[in-house]
């Protein structure tokens, strides 16, 4: 792989909606081995490694025979390790979230979050969702493998990782819980359960905001202190879609009854009035009446038939109902009180060693945070 001239790459049009993968494609290109400044990314056998931690006591069998002992491993941990290994390309070391260690950087190793993936566990076993990471040495040839090899080999990617995170320009959203401190002071355990529901719903909503090939919402951070969820998107439309979808979904969550009985989380609804036959009512207004037939002999052999509408009690009742105003109940708030601040603009990003994710900086993040602070509940 060869690096392009940095000035040339920087002069490339920034554009809106770019991700890290596109940026890497601008910086590097495949070249001949003899080319100037060429780096050897792969050579020889393509070896791949998968790591998973968490052996249970019943998954380790130690046997002794004739003075010699042997240890056999099995169970769910071994199945997961094999599944993680199958996700890696030749030349990659893939890790599950249980294996991720913050101390790896001290040993000269970088860990990069590759997103949440649907991983196949083998024949007859259901696929499972896992957060996967890749480990690389602090050496150019190893770091460049992220570009040379690309995304992991999984059934489906559920949430973007570093390679599909927005770069240079992004729409950022700050979502928080209004009055969370009061809920926590009233019942800390209840507050934690509600936060778990809310965080799960916000992350699940990202899977429904899709781009050309996969979900596009990048989860920057989520905290329990103020319930803040920070997300970045390649476009403002996708960002607004996620924010509105999360607010709508959270109103229908199975919140604990204790929260719904409290003013901090009780349901608030309004009635929307209109006339029968309006689009939202679904039934056109109509008054019906019975008709009476009269047959008269004209005396010249001809017969004349006339039809006169006759009002009935049922028709009058329906006519009365049609003239009455109709309404629909619209739910405004229910459960935790959420609010969102959104802004778009240029961003700077770098890899955070503590979690292997991208951290964003820029004026648009500061503006989104300030907008969130002045937003009202449900906005």
C-alpha positions as CSV (number, residue, x, y, z in Angstrom):
1,X,0.0,0.0,0.0
2,X,1.2,3.5,-0.8
3,X,0.3,6.8,0.9
4,X,-0.9,9.6,-1.3
5,X,0.5,13.1,-0.9
6,X,-1.1,14.6,2.2
7,X,-1.6,18.0,0.6
8,X,-3.4,16.3,-2.3
9,X,-5.6,14.3,0.1
10,X,-6.4,17.4,2.1
11,X,-7.3,19.3,-1.1
12,X,-9.9,16.7,-1.9
13,X,-13.5,18.1,-1.6
14,X,-14.7,17.5,1.9
15,X,-18.3,16.9,1.0
16,X,-21.1,16.0,3.3
17,X,-21.8,12.5,4.5
18,X,-18.2,11.1,4.3
19,X,-17.1,8.4,6.6
20,X,-13.7,7.2,7.8
21,X,-13.6,4.4,5.2
22,X,-13.8,7.0,2.4
23,X,-11.1,9.1,4.1
24,X,-8.8,6.1,4.2
25,X,-9.4,5.4,0.5
26,X,-8.3,9.0,-0.2
27,X,-5.1,8.6,1.8
28,X,-4.0,5.2,0.6
29,X,-4.0,3.2,-2.6
30,X,-2.7,-0.2,-3.7
31,X,0.7,0.0,-5.4
32,X,3.5,-2.3,-6.7
33,X,5.9,-3.5,-4.1
34,X,8.8,-1.6,-5.7
35,X,7.0,1.7,-5.7
36,X,8.5,4.6,-3.6
37,X,7.2,4.7,0.1
38,X,5.4,1.4,-0.4
39,X,4.5,-0.5,2.8
40,X,4.1,-4.3,2.9
41,X,0.7,-4.9,4.5
42,X,0.4,-8.7,3.9
43,X,2.8,-11.4,2.8
44,X,2.7,-15.2,3.1
45,X,0.0,-17.2,4.8
46,X,-3.1,-15.2,5.8
47,X,-3.5,-16.0,9.5
48,X,-6.5,-14.9,11.5
49,X,-7.2,-15.0,15.2
50,X,-10.4,-14.7,17.3
51,X,-10.3,-14.0,21.0
52,X,-13.1,-14.3,23.6
53,X,-12.9,-14.4,27.4
54,X,-15.3,-15.8,30.1
55,X,-14.8,-19.5,30.7
56,X,-17.1,-20.9,33.3
57,X,-15.9,-23.5,35.8
58,X,-18.0,-26.3,34.1
59,X,-16.4,-25.5,30.7
60,X,-12.9,-26.6,31.9
61,X,-12.2,-30.3,32.3
62,X,-8.9,-31.4,33.9
63,X,-8.1,-35.1,33.7
64,X,-5.2,-37.0,35.3
65,X,-3.9,-40.4,34.0
66,X,-0.8,-42.2,34.8
67,X,0.6,-39.2,36.6
68,X,0.0,-36.8,33.7
69,X,-2.8,-34.3,33.5
70,X,-4.6,-32.8,30.6
71,X,-7.0,-29.9,30.3
72,X,-9.9,-29.8,27.9
73,X,-12.0,-26.7,27.1
74,X,-15.5,-26.5,25.7
75,X,-18.8,-24.8,26.1
76,X,-20.3,-21.5,25.0
77,X,-17.0,-19.6,25.4
78,X,-15.2,-21.8,22.9
79,X,-18.1,-21.5,20.5
80,X,-18.0,-17.7,20.7
81,X,-14.2,-17.6,20.3
82,X,-14.5,-19.7,17.1
83,X,-17.3,-17.5,15.8
84,X,-15.2,-14.3,16.4
85,X,-12.3,-15.9,14.6
86,X,-14.5,-16.6,11.6
87,X,-15.3,-12.9,11.4
88,X,-11.7,-11.8,10.9
89,X,-9.9,-11.5,7.6
90,X,-6.5,-13.2,7.1
91,X,-4.0,-11.0,8.9
92,X,-6.5,-9.7,11.5
93,X,-6.9,-10.3,15.3
94,X,-10.6,-9.9,16.2
95,X,-11.8,-9.5,19.8
96,X,-15.2,-9.7,21.5
97,X,-16.2,-7.0,24.0
98,X,-15.5,-9.4,26.9
99,X,-11.9,-9.5,25.7
100,X,-11.4,-5.8,25.3
101,X,-8.8,-4.6,27.8
102,X,-8.0,-0.9,28.4
103,X,-4.4,-1.8,29.3
104,X,-3.6,-3.1,25.9
105,X,-2.4,0.3,24.7
106,X,0.4,0.3,27.3
107,X,1.8,-2.8,25.5
108,X,2.0,-1.0,22.2
109,X,-1.4,-2.3,20.9
110,X,-4.3,-0.3,19.6
111,X,-7.8,-1.6,19.7
112,X,-10.4,-0.3,17.3
113,X,-14.2,-0.8,17.7
114,X,-15.5,-2.3,14.5
115,X,-19.2,-2.0,15.4
116,X,-22.0,-4.3,16.5
117,X,-22.4,-7.3,14.2
118,X,-24.7,-10.3,13.8
119,X,-22.4,-13.3,14.1
120,X,-23.1,-16.9,13.0
121,X,-22.5,-19.4,15.8
122,X,-22.7,-22.5,13.6
123,X,-25.2,-24.9,12.2
124,X,-28.3,-25.3,14.2
125,X,-27.5,-22.3,16.5
126,X,-29.2,-18.9,16.3
127,X,-27.1,-15.9,15.2
128,X,-26.0,-13.6,18.0
129,X,-25.3,-9.8,18.2
130,X,-21.7,-9.0,19.4
131,X,-19.6,-5.8,19.7
132,X,-16.4,-6.7,17.9
133,X,-12.9,-5.1,18.0
134,X,-9.7,-5.4,16.0
135,X,-6.2,-5.2,17.6
136,X,-3.3,-3.7,15.8
137,X,0.3,-2.9,16.7
138,X,1.6,0.7,16.7
139,X,3.2,0.0,13.4
140,X,2.2,1.5,10.0
141,X,2.0,-1.9,8.3
142,X,-0.5,-3.1,10.9
143,X,-2.6,0.1,11.1
144,X,-3.0,0.1,7.4
145,X,-4.5,-3.3,7.4
146,X,-7.8,-1.7,8.5
147,X,-7.9,0.0,5.1
148,X,-6.5,-2.9,3.1
149,X,-8.9,-5.6,4.6
150,X,-12.0,-3.5,5.2
151,X,-15.1,-4.4,7.3
152,X,-15.4,-7.8,9.1
153,X,-16.9,-10.9,7.6
154,X,-20.2,-11.2,9.5
155,X,-23.8,-12.0,8.7
156,X,-24.8,-8.4,9.0
157,X,-23.6,-5.2,10.6
158,X,-26.1,-3.8,13.0
159,X,-24.3,-0.6,14.2
160,X,-21.4,1.2,12.6
161,X,-17.9,1.0,13.9
162,X,-14.9,3.3,13.4
163,X,-14.7,2.6,9.7
164,X,-18.2,3.8,9.1
165,X,-18.2,6.8,11.5
166,X,-18.7,10.3,10.1
167,X,-15.6,12.1,9.2
168,X,-14.8,15.9,8.8
169,X,-18.5,16.8,8.7
170,X,-21.4,15.4,10.7
171,X,-24.8,16.1,12.2
172,X,-24.5,15.6,15.9
173,X,-27.3,15.1,18.5
174,X,-27.3,15.5,22.2
175,X,-30.2,13.6,23.9
176,X,-30.7,13.9,27.6
177,X,-33.3,13.2,30.3
178,X,-35.0,16.2,31.9
179,X,-35.4,15.9,35.7
180,X,-33.3,12.8,36.0
181,X,-31.7,14.1,39.2
182,X,-35.1,14.2,40.8
183,X,-36.0,10.7,39.7
184,X,-32.7,9.4,41.0
185,X,-33.1,11.2,44.4
186,X,-36.6,9.7,44.7
187,X,-35.7,6.1,43.8
188,X,-32.1,5.4,42.5
189,X,-32.9,1.8,41.5
190,X,-36.0,2.8,39.5
191,X,-33.9,5.5,37.8
192,X,-31.3,3.0,36.7
193,X,-33.9,0.6,35.3
194,X,-35.6,3.4,33.4
195,X,-32.2,4.5,32.0
196,X,-31.5,1.0,30.8
197,X,-34.8,1.0,28.9
198,X,-34.1,4.4,27.4
199,X,-30.5,3.6,26.3
200,X,-31.7,0.3,24.8
201,X,-34.4,2.1,22.8
202,X,-32.1,4.9,21.6
203,X,-29.6,2.4,20.3
204,X,-32.2,0.1,18.8
205,X,-33.6,3.1,16.9
206,X,-30.2,3.6,15.2
207,X,-30.7,0.2,13.4
208,X,-33.7,1.7,11.6
209,X,-31.9,4.8,10.3
210,X,-30.1,3.2,7.3
211,X,-27.8,4.4,4.6
212,X,-27.0,2.8,1.3
213,X,-25.7,-0.5,2.9
214,X,-26.0,-0.4,6.7
215,X,-27.2,1.6,9.7
216,X,-25.5,5.0,9.7
217,X,-25.9,6.3,13.3
218,X,-22.7,6.3,15.2
219,X,-23.0,6.1,19.0
220,X,-20.3,8.5,20.3
221,X,-21.1,8.0,24.0
222,X,-23.9,7.3,26.5
223,X,-23.7,8.1,30.2
224,X,-25.8,7.4,33.3
225,X,-25.0,10.7,35.1
226,X,-27.5,12.8,33.1
227,X,-28.8,10.2,30.7
228,X,-26.9,11.9,27.9
229,X,-26.6,10.1,24.5
230,X,-24.4,11.6,21.9
231,X,-24.7,10.4,18.3
232,X,-23.2,11.4,15.0
233,X,-24.7,11.0,11.5
234,X,-23.5,11.7,8.0
235,X,-26.6,13.8,7.2
236,X,-29.0,16.0,9.1
237,X,-32.0,14.2,7.8
238,X,-30.8,10.9,9.2
239,X,-30.0,12.6,12.5
240,X,-33.5,14.1,12.8
241,X,-35.0,10.7,11.8
242,X,-33.2,9.0,14.7
243,X,-34.2,11.8,17.2
244,X,-37.9,11.8,16.3
245,X,-38.0,8.0,16.2
246,X,-36.4,7.7,19.7
247,X,-38.8,10.2,21.2
248,X,-41.8,8.4,19.7
249,X,-40.6,4.9,20.7
250,X,-39.9,5.9,24.3
251,X,-43.5,7.0,24.8
252,X,-44.6,3.4,24.2
253,X,-42.0,1.6,26.3
254,X,-43.0,-0.7,29.1
255,X,-42.1,1.8,31.8
256,X,-42.3,0.7,35.5
257,X,-45.7,1.6,36.9
258,X,-44.1,3.5,39.8
259,X,-42.7,6.0,37.3
260,X,-46.0,6.3,35.5
261,X,-47.8,7.0,38.8
262,X,-45.3,9.9,39.6
263,X,-45.6,13.4,38.1
264,X,-42.0,12.9,36.8
265,X,-43.1,10.3,34.4
266,X,-46.9,10.3,34.2
267,X,-48.7,10.2,30.9
268,X,-49.8,13.5,29.3
269,X,-52.3,13.5,26.5
270,X,-54.6,16.0,24.6
271,X,-57.7,15.7,22.6
272,X,-57.6,16.7,18.9
273,X,-61.1,17.8,17.8
274,X,-62.6,17.8,14.4
275,X,-65.8,17.0,12.5
276,X,-66.9,13.5,11.4
277,X,-65.6,12.8,8.0
278,X,-62.2,14.5,8.5
279,X,-59.2,12.5,7.3
280,X,-58.2,11.6,10.8
281,X,-61.6,10.2,11.7
282,X,-61.7,7.6,9.0
283,X,-65.5,7.6,8.6
284,X,-67.4,10.1,6.3
285,X,-70.3,11.9,7.8
286,X,-73.7,10.5,6.5
287,X,-77.2,10.7,7.7
288,X,-79.6,7.9,6.5
289,X,-83.3,7.9,6.2
290,X,-85.9,5.3,5.1
291,X,-87.9,5.9,2.0
292,X,-91.7,5.3,1.4
293,X,-93.0,4.2,-1.9
294,X,-96.4,5.5,-3.2
295,X,-98.2,4.0,-6.2
296,X,-101.1,6.0,-7.7
297,X,-103.5,5.0,-10.5
298,X,-104.0,7.9,-13.0
299,X,-107.3,6.6,-14.3
300,X,-106.1,6.1,-17.8
301,X,-104.4,2.8,-17.2
302,X,-101.1,4.3,-16.3
303,X,-99.5,4.0,-12.9
304,X,-97.2,6.6,-11.3
305,X,-94.8,5.7,-8.6
306,X,-93.2,8.3,-6.2
307,X,-90.5,7.9,-3.6
308,X,-90.6,10.2,-0.5
309,X,-87.8,10.0,2.1
310,X,-89.0,9.4,5.5
311,X,-86.9,10.3,8.6
312,X,-86.5,7.5,11.1
313,X,-85.3,7.5,14.7
314,X,-82.1,5.7,13.7
315,X,-81.4,8.1,10.9
316,X,-82.0,11.1,13.1
317,X,-79.7,9.7,15.7
318,X,-76.9,9.2,13.2
319,X,-77.5,12.6,11.8
320,X,-77.1,14.0,15.3
321,X,-73.9,12.1,15.9
322,X,-72.5,13.3,12.5
323,X,-73.0,16.9,13.6
324,X,-71.2,16.4,16.9
325,X,-67.5,17.1,17.1
326,X,-65.2,14.1,16.9
327,X,-61.8,13.8,18.7
328,X,-58.7,11.7,18.9
329,X,-56.5,11.3,21.9
330,X,-52.9,12.3,21.2
331,X,-50.2,11.2,23.6
332,X,-47.6,13.9,24.2
333,X,-45.4,12.5,27.0
334,X,-45.1,9.2,28.9
335,X,-42.2,7.9,30.9
336,X,-38.8,9.7,31.1
337,X,-38.9,13.3,29.8
338,X,-36.4,13.5,26.9
339,X,-35.1,16.4,24.9
340,X,-32.7,16.7,22.0
341,X,-30.3,19.3,20.6
342,X,-29.1,18.9,17.0
343,X,-26.5,20.9,15.0
344,X,-24.4,20.3,11.9
345,X,-21.0,21.3,10.8
346,X,-17.3,20.4,10.6
347,X,-15.9,18.1,13.3
348,X,-12.5,16.8,14.3
349,X,-12.3,13.2,15.5
350,X,-9.7,10.9,17.1
351,X,-9.5,7.4,18.5
352,X,-10.1,7.1,22.2
353,X,-7.8,4.4,23.7
354,X,-10.1,3.7,26.6
355,X,-13.0,2.3,24.4
356,X,-11.6,2.1,20.9
357,X,-14.2,4.5,19.6
358,X,-14.1,7.9,17.9
359,X,-14.4,11.0,20.0
360,X,-15.6,14.2,18.3
361,X,-14.7,17.8,18.8
362,X,-15.9,21.0,17.2
363,X,-18.2,24.0,17.4
364,X,-21.2,22.0,16.2
365,X,-21.0,19.7,19.2
366,X,-20.9,22.7,21.6
367,X,-23.9,24.3,19.8
368,X,-25.8,21.0,20.0
369,X,-25.2,20.8,23.7
370,X,-26.3,24.4,24.3
371,X,-29.4,23.8,22.2
372,X,-30.2,20.7,24.3
373,X,-29.9,22.8,27.5
374,X,-32.6,25.3,26.4
375,X,-34.9,22.7,24.8
376,X,-38.2,21.9,26.5
377,X,-39.3,18.4,27.4
378,X,-40.3,16.4,24.4
379,X,-38.5,18.8,22.0
